[in-house]
Amino acid sequence: MIHHCVEKLAITKSVKLLSVLLVLLGLAGNAQAVIEIEITQGGESAIPIAIVPFGWSGAGEAPEDIAAIISSDLQRSGNFSPLNRNDLIASPISGDIPRYGNWQISGAEFLLIGSVLPTADTYNVEFQLFDIGQQTLLSGLSFKVTNQTLRNAAHQIADEVYEEILGIRGAFNTQIAFVSVEGTQGKRNYKLQLADADGENPQAMLTSPRPILSPAWAPDGIRIAYVSFENRNRSAIYIQDRQKGSRVKVISKEGINGAPSWSPDGNRLAVSLSYEGNPDIYILNIASGQSQRITQNSAIDTEAVWLDNETLIFTSDRSGGPQLYKVSTRGGRAERITFEGRYNASADVSTDGRTIAFVHGNDGGYQIATLDLNSGLFQTLTEGSLDESPSFAPNGQMILFAAEKGGRGTLGAVAIDGSVVQSLSLDSGSVREPAWSPYTK
């Protein structure tokens, strides 16, 4: 399960802890398919909202059903329950005054209306959000987009609705990165892919006949670090710029080169290297290429993530089994922070630094759990047998993770309180190693 450093090394402990992923990735699939999202468990207190089809004044049908995209976004969050389109009592568009009394009878607490006006090269998108109970306009915006960014406009509106009603920034207009596999044994193609948070618009950033592991977003949302085994004799860590399409090999030493994690300032990577012996945690200065060794232990130290600019959380088996520890970025004594259960590994830190998500192992398998760093509250969120690779949404409200369903790798998402669970999968094939993007400016 400590899989980010997989490499063909004659280290017995490394093999035991690092071999699982290569087995899981060995499944065929079509990585270009859109990811299908199914809500398997919804929020019990979801807010009823009426989302009226947006008015369209162009010829033929609108190129995108903006209202349907918004409705899907809000429903997937588990916080909202959009009314069935067929049950809507009216079809107002942006600029119309709603009849609040009628909408109250329909059961809606909020109403969203809008319109799309095509111009020569762009579309003018407008929307208005009303509070039915208070009979007030909560929000209204108008902006121009292109045909290629109409879906993004819908996600932006969903973000606006989410924040206006809940007071929490939405994360619908973000992306996810993941690894998928095509082909059969001996003829596999591994792909590092990006998709919108709703699974649409998948794009392959990299295709390789060798495994690709551990995609990690930089804080700027533009660069992605990952591990590639394209040189079968040695792994390497690359940084790829998704805007420029360029990539740079930043380190490839003897032994393990694995588990890259970006510092909050975007200038350094925490990595796991074994060229000096056992796998230990290092900090790599991206500009200079210089690395600093942080841990020096006979155990396996790997999967470091940044709690803040001064502290790392990492996985180590120094206590006899994988547990989470924290250590200063200057090195020194590491402090164990997980004690519940026999296995705790693969941490991710929420944006506010208050909560860590990780893989928790017990007799029933491996599930996603969280630990509140202030209160010490531990909570298991999922019920799978092989859930791994947790990644927080940038607003901290959902956790994306890898799972197994029907004998193949899929993705899942769970609310931080466990109230909402989603399953994300391709029509066929296997997907692993998810990473949710940060917000971009």
Secondary structure, DSSP 4 states (H G I P E B T S, - for coil): ---TT----S-HHHHHHH-HHHHHT-----TTSPPEEEEEE--TTPEEEEEPPPEE-SSSS-SS-HHHHHHHHHHHHTSEEEPPGGG-S----TTPPP-HHHHHHHT-SEEEEEEEEE-SS-EEEEEEEEETTTTEEEEEEEEEE-GGGHHHHHHHHHHHHHHHHHSS---SS-EEEEEEEES-TTS-EEEEEEEETTS-S-EEEEEESS-EEEEEE-TTSSEEEEEE--STT--EEEEEETTT--EEEEE--SS-EEEEEE-TTSSEEEEEE-TTSS-EEEEEETTT--EEE----SS-EEEEEEEETTEEEEEE-TTSS-EEEEEETT----EE---SSSEEEEEEE-TTSSEEEEEEEETTEEEEEEEETTT--EEE----SB-EEEEE-TTSSEEEEEEEETTEEEEEEEETTS--EEEEE-SSSEEEEEEE-----
